[in-house]
Amino acid sequence: MENQELITLGNKIKYFRIELSLSQEALAFKCNFDRTYISLLERGKRNPSYKNLLKLSKGLEIPLSQLCKSTEEV
């Protein structure tokens, strides 16, 4: 069974990535991740560490707090 919180986070990552017109590969490059890691995050298949959340928020050009807010606000 999928973890709803990770799916919610993945949807937010994808939303902000698309807002910047970035491909998964381009975001992965900005964050120094593999493209497959971005795909797994967006599908809620991986639970990112705090350090990786910081890298993601920087790559998505948003504050970490915005990335972690409820998806009801997106």
C-alpha positions, 0 to 999 in steps of 0.5 A: 500500500502506498504512503499517502504522505509520500504521494502528496509530497511527490505531487507537490514536487511534480507541480513545482517542477512543471511550474518551472518548465523543468524536465525530471532530468533537468531538476535532477541535474540541478539537485545533483540527483539521478533522474530516476530518483526524481521519478520515484519521488514524484510517484511516492516510492521514495522517502527523501532525507532532510538533506535531499528535501533541502536540495529539492527546495533549492532546485525548485526555487522555493522555501522548504516550508512551501514544499512541506505545506499541505497540498490543499494550498497548491 
